[in-house]
Amino acid sequence: MPTLSRAPLSGRYLSFAEREEIAILRAQEVGVRETARQLGRSPSTISRELRRNAATRGGRLEYRATTAQWHADRRAERPKVAKLAANQRLRGYVQQRLAGEIKRPNGIALSGPEVRWIGRRHGRRKDRRWAHSWSPEQITNRLGVDFPDDGSMRISHEAIYQALYVQGRGALRRELTACLRTGRALRVPRARTQGRGKKFVSPEIMISERPAEVADPAVPGHWEGDLILGLGSSAVGTLVERTSRFTMLLHLPRMDGHGDQPRAHNGPALAGHGAEAVRDAIATSIAALPDQLRRSLTWDQGAEMAQHARLRIETGLAIYFCDPHSPWQRGTNENTNGLLRQYFPKGTDLSRHTPADLAAVAAALNSRPRKTLGWKTPAEALNEQLLSIQQGGVATTP
């Protein structure tokens, strides 16, 4: 005779022997938590097992080990028909919330720009399809509100994502990925997102470890830095002093061979803003300042700062890194970058600007009166700091 159950794939699943033990304890009217304690399982596992796999013949819920194992084996069979493929009403609801047309307040449909689906992510500066564009999570949670008494109108957000991205689960049209807010036609593997942390950033150089004086605007010499990116991987570096708002721009020219040959694996950054180029540009710009005006530098976790340890040795700067996706931790620098976009718009080639061009833009920005400085210019505020240092005092700003 064939065995009553398949060999369990792992200890994660209940075995037939465990189901027999559950049936015996259930007949003895042992509670769920005591049953779970004796089997070494979670009480929720036992409760779910009794609810899902009980025998219903005769109108009563009676737990039998053989019947429960049959239910479990039936559910484990693959492939299974996707829920969206089997439930036409549910599929129509999901598609309507993903790709439903936009309407004016008077009810007239508004088609928006005509966008051809090309099977890959649309660029940020290209037209996107106009649709309701509810996220799968919004659709999942709204189903319980719109159909509180209909258990068939339920689906997880992960099932919706799989229907869009996984071949063979495609109850939804692949073109509907263009209605997602990311617009991705392919799903980003989880392993790729987990490996985004920068290996050169250690806990002791995170922004949380900065001295309290860095946040004090009365203490000069603390800088914030970042890169402004342009077309074709071109970039300009920015350094802003927190107290005076004085700005220095870093010229990061492209290296020979950029665009003429394929990039070598682990080779030099031909775009001009690799770790060595940024380190040298910062060291050259900051070296002309007195020690009192080069106390610390705060940067985001970009790969261009991979050589921060050597930069600290060469310049004496204490270097700290912001938390991921936290630009507000460099608020002064972010504000300055916004001002600089007047001269370096997005989508333009920044490599065409010479060092003289950058010096002229920095001079224009440093001679602009600032409300936060009492309508002084950053150049005037920095000059006061230098005079105060020469007189042996501590520079302050009103």
Contacts in CASP RR format, 6 or more apart in sequence:
PFRMAT RR
TARGET T0000
AUTHOR 0000-0000-0000
METHOD contacts of the structure
MODEL  1
MPTLSRAPLSGRYLSFAEREEIAILRAQEVGVRETARQLGRSPSTISREL
RRNAATRGGRLEYRATTAQWHADRRAERPKVAKLAANQRLRGYVQQRLAG
EIKRPNGIALSGPEVRWIGRRHGRRKDRRWAHSWSPEQITNRLGVDFPDD
GSMRISHEAIYQALYVQGRGALRRELTACLRTGRALRVPRARTQGRGKKF
VSPEIMISERPAEVADPAVPGHWEGDLILGLGSSAVGTLVERTSRFTMLL
HLPRMDGHGDQPRAHNGPALAGHGAEAVRDAIATSIAALPDQLRRSLTWD
QGAEMAQHARLRIETGLAIYFCDPHSPWQRGTNENTNGLLRQYFPKGTDL
SRHTPADLAAVAAALNSRPRKTLGWKTPAEALNEQLLSIQQGGVATTP
4 16 0 8 1.000
4 66 0 8 1.000
4 69 0 8 1.000
5 15 0 8 1.000
5 16 0 8 1.000
5 69 0 8 1.000
5 72 0 8 1.000
5 73 0 8 1.000
6 73 0 8 1.000
6 76 0 8 1.000
8 14 0 8 1.000
8 15 0 8 1.000
13 72 0 8 1.000
14 22 0 8 1.000
14 41 0 8 1.000
14 45 0 8 1.000
14 49 0 8 1.000
14 72 0 8 1.000
16 65 0 8 1.000
16 69 0 8 1.000
18 39 0 8 1.000
18 41 0 8 1.000
19 49 0 8 1.000
19 53 0 8 1.000
19 65 0 8 1.000
19 68 0 8 1.000
19 69 0 8 1.000
20 65 0 8 1.000
21 38 0 8 1.000
21 39 0 8 1.000
22 35 0 8 1.000
22 39 0 8 1.000
22 46 0 8 1.000
22 49 0 8 1.000
22 50 0 8 1.000
22 63 0 8 1.000
22 65 0 8 1.000
22 68 0 8 1.000
23 63 0 8 1.000
23 64 0 8 1.000
23 65 0 8 1.000
23 68 0 8 1.000
25 31 0 8 1.000
25 34 0 8 1.000
25 35 0 8 1.000
25 38 0 8 1.000
26 35 0 8 1.000
26 50 0 8 1.000
26 63 0 8 1.000
30 38 0 8 1.000
32 43 0 8 1.000
32 46 0 8 1.000
32 47 0 8 1.000
32 50 0 8 1.000
33 43 0 8 1.000
35 46 0 8 1.000
36 42 0 8 1.000
36 43 0 8 1.000
36 45 0 8 1.000
36 46 0 8 1.000
39 46 0 8 1.000
49 68 0 8 1.000
50 61 0 8 1.000
50 63 0 8 1.000
52 71 0 8 1.000
53 63 0 8 1.000
53 67 0 8 1.000
53 68 0 8 1.000
53 69 0 8 1.000
53 71 0 8 1.000
53 72 0 8 1.000
54 61 0 8 1.000
54 62 0 8 1.000
54 63 0 8 1.000
54 67 0 8 1.000
54 68 0 8 1.000
55 61 0 8 1.000
55 62 0 8 1.000
55 63 0 8 1.000
55 64 0 8 1.000
55 67 0 8 1.000
55 68 0 8 1.000
82 159 0 8 1.000
82 162 0 8 1.000
82 163 0 8 1.000
82 169 0 8 1.000
82 170 0 8 1.000
82 171 0 8 1.000
83 90 0 8 1.000
83 155 0 8 1.000
83 159 0 8 1.000
83 171 0 8 1.000
84 90 0 8 1.000
84 91 0 8 1.000
84 94 0 8 1.000
84 155 0 8 1.000
84 159 0 8 1.000
84 160 0 8 1.000
84 163 0 8 1.000
84 170 0 8 1.000
84 171 0 8 1.000
84 172 0 8 1.000
85 91 0 8 1.000
85 170 0 8 1.000
85 171 0 8 1.000
87 152 0 8 1.000
87 153 0 8 1.000
89 152 0 8 1.000
89 153 0 8 1.000
90 152 0 8 1.000
90 153 0 8 1.000
90 155 0 8 1.000
91 171 0 8 1.000
91 172 0 8 1.000
93 139 0 8 1.000
93 143 0 8 1.000
93 146 0 8 1.000
93 153 0 8 1.000
94 139 0 8 1.000
94 155 0 8 1.000
94 160 0 8 1.000
94 163 0 8 1.000
94 172 0 8 1.000
95 172 0 8 1.000
95 173 0 8 1.000
95 176 0 8 1.000
96 132 0 8 1.000
97 132 0 8 1.000
97 134 0 8 1.000
97 138 0 8 1.000
97 139 0 8 1.000
97 142 0 8 1.000
98 131 0 8 1.000
98 132 0 8 1.000
98 133 0 8 1.000
98 134 0 8 1.000
98 139 0 8 1.000
98 172 0 8 1.000
98 176 0 8 1.000
98 179 0 8 1.000
98 180 0 8 1.000
99 129 0 8 1.000
99 131 0 8 1.000
99 132 0 8 1.000
99 176 0 8 1.000
99 179 0 8 1.000
100 131 0 8 1.000
100 132 0 8 1.000
101 109 0 8 1.000
101 110 0 8 1.000
101 111 0 8 1.000
101 130 0 8 1.000
101 131 0 8 1.000
101 132 0 8 1.000
102 109 0 8 1.000
102 110 0 8 1.000
102 112 0 8 1.000
102 130 0 8 1.000
102 131 0 8 1.000
102 132 0 8 1.000
103 109 0 8 1.000
103 110 0 8 1.000
104 110 0 8 1.000
110 130 0 8 1.000
111 130 0 8 1.000
112 130 0 8 1.000
113 127 0 8 1.000
113 128 0 8 1.000
113 129 0 8 1.000
113 130 0 8 1.000
115 122 0 8 1.000
115 126 0 8 1.000
115 127 0 8 1.000
115 128 0 8 1.000
115 129 0 8 1.000
115 178 0 8 1.000
117 129 0 8 1.000
117 174 0 8 1.000
117 175 0 8 1.000
117 178 0 8 1.000
119 174 0 8 1.000
119 177 0 8 1.000
119 185 0 8 1.000
120 185 0 8 1.000
120 186 0 8 1.000
121 182 0 8 1.000
121 183 0 8 1.000
121 184 0 8 1.000
121 185 0 8 1.000
121 186 0 8 1.000
122 128 0 8 1.000
122 178 0 8 1.000
122 183 0 8 1.000
125 347 0 8 1.000
128 178 0 8 1.000
128 183 0 8 1.000
129 178 0 8 1.000
129 179 0 8 1.000
131 179 0 8 1.000
132 179 0 8 1.000
133 179 0 8 1.000
133 180 0 8 1.000
133 181 0 8 1.000
134 142 0 8 1.000
135 157 0 8 1.000
135 180 0 8 1.000
135 181 0 8 1.000
136 157 0 8 1.000
136 158 0 8 1.000
136 160 0 8 1.000
136 161 0 8 1.000
137 157 0 8 1.000
139 155 0 8 1.000
139 157 0 8 1.000
139 160 0 8 1.000
140 155 0 8 1.000
140 156 0 8 1.000
140 157 0 8 1.000
140 160 0 8 1.000
143 153 0 8 1.000
143 154 0 8 1.000
143 155 0 8 1.000
144 153 0 8 1.000
144 154 0 8 1.000
146 153 0 8 1.000
147 153 0 8 1.000
147 154 0 8 1.000
160 172 0 8 1.000
161 187 0 8 1.000
162 169 0 8 1.000
163 169 0 8 1.000
163 170 0 8 1.000
163 171 0 8 1.000
163 172 0 8 1.000
164 170 0 8 1.000
164 172 0 8 1.000
164 174 0 8 1.000
164 176 0 8 1.000
164 177 0 8 1.000
164 180 0 8 1.000
165 177 0 8 1.000
165 186 0 8 1.000
165 187 0 8 1.000
174 185 0 8 1.000
177 183 0 8 1.000
177 184 0 8 1.000
177 185 0 8 1.000
178 185 0 8 1.000
196 324 0 8 1.000
197 301 0 8 1.000
197 324 0 8 1.000
198 301 0 8 1.000
198 302 0 8 1.000
198 303 0 8 1.000
198 306 0 8 1.000
198 321 0 8 1.000
200 305 0 8 1.000
200 306 0 8 1.000
200 308 0 8 1.000
200 309 0 8 1.000
201 301 0 8 1.000
201 321 0 8 1.000
203 209 0 8 1.000
205 308 0 8 1.000
205 319 0 8 1.000
205 320 0 8 1.000
205 321 0 8 1.000
206 320 0 8 1.000
206 321 0 8 1.000
206 323 0 8 1.000
207 298 0 8 1.000
207 320 0 8 1.000
207 321 0 8 1.000
207 322 0 8 1.000
207 323 0 8 1.000
207 329 0 8 1.000
208 323 0 8 1.000
209 320 0 8 1.000
210 296 0 8 1.000
210 298 0 8 1.000
210 320 0 8 1.000
211 296 0 8 1.000
213 219 0 8 1.000
213 222 0 8 1.000
214 222 0 8 1.000
214 242 0 8 1.000
214 295 0 8 1.000
214 296 0 8 1.000
214 298 0 8 1.000
214 320 0 8 1.000
217 242 0 8 1.000
217 243 0 8 1.000
217 397 0 8 1.000
218 243 0 8 1.000
218 396 0 8 1.000
218 397 0 8 1.000
219 243 0 8 1.000
219 295 0 8 1.000
219 394 0 8 1.000
220 241 0 8 1.000
220 242 0 8 1.000
220 243 0 8 1.000
220 244 0 8 1.000
220 292 0 8 1.000
220 293 0 8 1.000
220 295 0 8 1.000
220 385 0 8 1.000
220 395 0 8 1.000
221 241 0 8 1.000
221 242 0 8 1.000
221 243 0 8 1.000
221 292 0 8 1.000
221 293 0 8 1.000
221 294 0 8 1.000
221 295 0 8 1.000
221 296 0 8 1.000
222 241 0 8 1.000
222 242 0 8 1.000
222 243 0 8 1.000
222 295 0 8 1.000
222 296 0 8 1.000
222 297 0 8 1.000
222 298 0 8 1.000
223 239 0 8 1.000
223 240 0 8 1.000
223 241 0 8 1.000
223 242 0 8 1.000
223 286 0 8 1.000
223 294 0 8 1.000
223 296 0 8 1.000
223 297 0 8 1.000
223 298 0 8 1.000
223 317 0 8 1.000
224 239 0 8 1.000
224 240 0 8 1.000
224 242 0 8 1.000
224 297 0 8 1.000
224 298 0 8 1.000
224 299 0 8 1.000
224 330 0 8 1.000
224 331 0 8 1.000
224 332 0 8 1.000
224 333 0 8 1.000
225 237 0 8 1.000
225 238 0 8 1.000
225 239 0 8 1.000
225 240 0 8 1.000
225 297 0 8 1.000
225 298 0 8 1.000
225 299 0 8 1.000
225 330 0 8 1.000
225 333 0 8 1.000
226 237 0 8 1.000
226 238 0 8 1.000
226 299 0 8 1.000
226 300 0 8 1.000
226 330 0 8 1.000
226 333 0 8 1.000
226 334 0 8 1.000
226 337 0 8 1.000
227 235 0 8 1.000
227 236 0 8 1.000
227 237 0 8 1.000
227 238 0 8 1.000
227 252 0 8 1.000
227 273 0 8 1.000
227 278 0 8 1.000
227 304 0 8 1.000
228 235 0 8 1.000
228 236 0 8 1.000
228 237 0 8 1.000
228 238 0 8 1.000
228 337 0 8 1.000
228 340 0 8 1.000
228 341 0 8 1.000
228 344 0 8 1.000
228 350 0 8 1.000
229 235 0 8 1.000
229 350 0 8 1.000
230 344 0 8 1.000
230 346 0 8 1.000
230 347 0 8 1.000
230 348 0 8 1.000
230 349 0 8 1.000
230 350 0 8 1.000
231 347 0 8 1.000
231 348 0 8 1.000
231 349 0 8 1.000
231 350 0 8 1.000
232 271 0 8 1.000
232 349 0 8 1.000
232 351 0 8 1.000
233 271 0 8 1.000
233 273 0 8 1.000
234 254 0 8 1.000
234 271 0 8 1.000
234 349 0 8 1.000
234 350 0 8 1.000
234 351 0 8 1.000
235 252 0 8 1.000
235 271 0 8 1.000
235 272 0 8 1.000
235 273 0 8 1.000
235 350 0 8 1.000
236 249 0 8 1.000
236 250 0 8 1.000
236 251 0 8 1.000
236 252 0 8 1.000
236 340 0 8 1.000
236 344 0 8 1.000
236 350 0 8 1.000
236 353 0 8 1.000
236 358 0 8 1.000
237 249 0 8 1.000
237 250 0 8 1.000
237 252 0 8 1.000
237 273 0 8 1.000
237 278 0 8 1.000
237 281 0 8 1.000
238 247 0 8 1.000
238 248 0 8 1.000
238 249 0 8 1.000
238 250 0 8 1.000
238 333 0 8 1.000
238 336 0 8 1.000
238 337 0 8 1.000
238 340 0 8 1.000
239 247 0 8 1.000
239 248 0 8 1.000
239 249 0 8 1.000
239 250 0 8 1.000
239 282 0 8 1.000
239 285 0 8 1.000
239 286 0 8 1.000
239 297 0 8 1.000
240 246 0 8 1.000
240 247 0 8 1.000
240 248 0 8 1.000
240 332 0 8 1.000
240 333 0 8 1.000
240 336 0 8 1.000
241 247 0 8 1.000
241 293 0 8 1.000
241 378 0 8 1.000
241 382 0 8 1.000
242 332 0 8 1.000
243 381 0 8 1.000
243 385 0 8 1.000
243 395 0 8 1.000
243 397 0 8 1.000
244 373 0 8 1.000
244 378 0 8 1.000
244 381 0 8 1.000
244 382 0 8 1.000
244 385 0 8 1.000
244 397 0 8 1.000
245 332 0 8 1.000
245 336 0 8 1.000
245 370 0 8 1.000
245 372 0 8 1.000
245 373 0 8 1.000
245 378 0 8 1.000
245 381 0 8 1.000
246 366 0 8 1.000
246 378 0 8 1.000
246 379 0 8 1.000
246 381 0 8 1.000
246 382 0 8 1.000
247 336 0 8 1.000
247 340 0 8 1.000
247 362 0 8 1.000
247 365 0 8 1.000
247 366 0 8 1.000
247 378 0 8 1.000
248 285 0 8 1.000
248 286 0 8 1.000
248 362 0 8 1.000
249 340 0 8 1.000
249 358 0 8 1.000
249 359 0 8 1.000
249 361 0 8 1.000
249 362 0 8 1.000
250 278 0 8 1.000
250 281 0 8 1.000
250 282 0 8 1.000
250 285 0 8 1.000
250 358 0 8 1.000
251 281 0 8 1.000
251 353 0 8 1.000
251 354 0 8 1.000
251 355 0 8 1.000
251 358 0 8 1.000
252 272 0 8 1.000
252 273 0 8 1.000
252 277 0 8 1.000
252 278 0 8 1.000
252 281 0 8 1.000
253 272 0 8 1.000
253 351 0 8 1.000
254 270 0 8 1.000
254 271 0 8 1.000
254 272 0 8 1.000
254 351 0 8 1.000
255 268 0 8 1.000
255 269 0 8 1.000
255 270 0 8 1.000
255 271 0 8 1.000
255 272 0 8 1.000
255 277 0 8 1.000
256 270 0 8 1.000
257 270 0 8 1.000
258 270 0 8 1.000
258 271 0 8 1.000
258 272 0 8 1.000
259 270 0 8 1.000
263 270 0 8 1.000
268 274 0 8 1.000
268 276 0 8 1.000
269 275 0 8 1.000
269 276 0 8 1.000
269 277 0 8 1.000
273 304 0 8 1.000
274 303 0 8 1.000
274 304 0 8 1.000
275 303 0 8 1.000
275 304 0 8 1.000
275 305 0 8 1.000
275 306 0 8 1.000
275 307 0 8 1.000
276 307 0 8 1.000
277 304 0 8 1.000
278 304 0 8 1.000
278 305 0 8 1.000
278 307 0 8 1.000
279 307 0 8 1.000
279 308 0 8 1.000
279 310 0 8 1.000
279 311 0 8 1.000
279 314 0 8 1.000
282 297 0 8 1.000
282 311 0 8 1.000
282 315 0 8 1.000
283 311 0 8 1.000
283 314 0 8 1.000
283 315 0 8 1.000
286 294 0 8 1.000
286 315 0 8 1.000
286 317 0 8 1.000
287 315 0 8 1.000
290 386 0 8 1.000
290 389 0 8 1.000
292 389 0 8 1.000
292 395 0 8 1.000
293 385 0 8 1.000
293 386 0 8 1.000
293 389 0 8 1.000
294 315 0 8 1.000
294 316 0 8 1.000
294 317 0 8 1.000
295 317 0 8 1.000
295 318 0 8 1.000
296 317 0 8 1.000
296 318 0 8 1.000
296 319 0 8 1.000
296 320 0 8 1.000
297 317 0 8 1.000
297 318 0 8 1.000
297 319 0 8 1.000
297 320 0 8 1.000
298 319 0 8 1.000
298 320 0 8 1.000
298 321 0 8 1.000
298 322 0 8 1.000
298 329 0 8 1.000
298 330 0 8 1.000
298 333 0 8 1.000
299 305 0 8 1.000
299 308 0 8 1.000
299 319 0 8 1.000
299 320 0 8 1.000
299 321 0 8 1.000
299 322 0 8 1.000
299 330 0 8 1.000
300 321 0 8 1.000
300 322 0 8 1.000
300 327 0 8 1.000
300 330 0 8 1.000
301 321 0 8 1.000
301 322 0 8 1.000
301 324 0 8 1.000
305 311 0 8 1.000
305 319 0 8 1.000
305 321 0 8 1.000
308 319 0 8 1.000
311 317 0 8 1.000
311 319 0 8 1.000
312 318 0 8 1.000
312 319 0 8 1.000
322 329 0 8 1.000
322 330 0 8 1.000
323 329 0 8 1.000
327 334 0 8 1.000
328 334 0 8 1.000
336 365 0 8 1.000
339 365 0 8 1.000
340 361 0 8 1.000
340 365 0 8 1.000
343 361 0 8 1.000
343 364 0 8 1.000
344 350 0 8 1.000
344 353 0 8 1.000
344 361 0 8 1.000
363 379 0 8 1.000
365 378 0 8 1.000
366 377 0 8 1.000
366 378 0 8 1.000
366 379 0 8 1.000
366 382 0 8 1.000
367 377 0 8 1.000
367 378 0 8 1.000
367 379 0 8 1.000
368 377 0 8 1.000
368 378 0 8 1.000
369 375 0 8 1.000
369 376 0 8 1.000
369 377 0 8 1.000
370 376 0 8 1.000
370 377 0 8 1.000
370 378 0 8 1.000
373 380 0 8 1.000
373 381 0 8 1.000
373 397 0 8 1.000
374 398 0 8 1.000
381 397 0 8 1.000
384 395 0 8 1.000
384 397 0 8 1.000
385 395 0 8 1.000
386 395 0 8 1.000
388 394 0 8 1.000
388 395 0 8 1.000
388 396 0 8 1.000
389 395 0 8 1.000
END
